[in-house]
Amino acid sequence: MDIGIISVRYARALLKSAIDAKLDGQVYQEMQLLAKSYVEVPELRHTIDNPMLAKEKKEMLLLTAIGGDGASALSKAFVALVLKEDRENMIQFMANSYVTLYRQQKNIIRGKLTTAVAVAPATEQKMRQMVESKTQGTVEFETEVNPDIIGGFILEYDTYRMDASVKSQLNNILNSLKK
């Protein structure tokens, strides 16, 4: 079977169970943490994929990656099931699939604001409200400071990108002068 099909099936089952147990928000946080752990610690994948490592050690590592003792019983049971079914090599994809399915169900849009200097919380809140009014959904907003853009901002959400940075405006002027 295809990795994508398997991971989405597991993620759907986990989401349904989490909704039934009213733990979908907590499991969402835990699956985000697991996916982030795989990105930030590339050795985790090699360790979990290692057939010589005992299942108990893998379970301990995965539980630590989702929050350790503070993890929900549902997430702990999910990790145990994945290990029992020998699907641990797909758990990163399952976590990402869960996050995607949860966001679709709750109409959560990811947004990112890049500025040359840190912005005031009020400005960030205005940008968040603008995106929420346009998308009719909740926005998970991330801000980034990048001095390379010189000034202005870059706003990204869903498939939309608004580049109002000084750097891009200068590049546009330069390109028009070259013609």
C-alpha positions, 0 to 999 in steps of 0.5 A: 500500500501507498504511504500516503493512503496508510498515513491518512487512514491512521490519521482519520481514525485518530481524529475520529477517536480524538473528537469522540473523546473530546481530545482533538485539540490536545492530540493536535498539539501533540501531533504538531510536536511529533512532526516538529521533532522529526524536522528538528531532530533528523536522527529520530527518523533513523532511530525509529526506522532501525529494526534492531532497536527494541519496540519499548525504546521506540515507544519511549522515544516517540512518547517523549517526542509528543510530550512525555508524561503529559501526553494524552492517553489517546496519543499514547495508545496510538503510538502503541498501536502504530508500533504493534502494527509495525508502521513506525516508519510512517508515523511522521506522515501520520502526524502530518496527516492528522495536523492537515485533517484537523486544520481542514475540519476546524477551518484553520489557515496558516499565516505568516508575516515577515517584517524587517523589524519586530512589529507591535502586537497590535499591528500583528493582531490587525493583520491576523484579523484581516486574514481571518475576515478574508478567509472566514476561518481561524488563523494560526499566525507566525511572525518572522523578522528578516532584515534582508527585506529592508522595510515593509512586509510580506504576508502569506496565507493559504495560497496568497502572498502579498509582498510589500517589501522595500527589497521587492520594490527595489528589484522591480524598479531595477528590472524595469530600468534594465528593459 
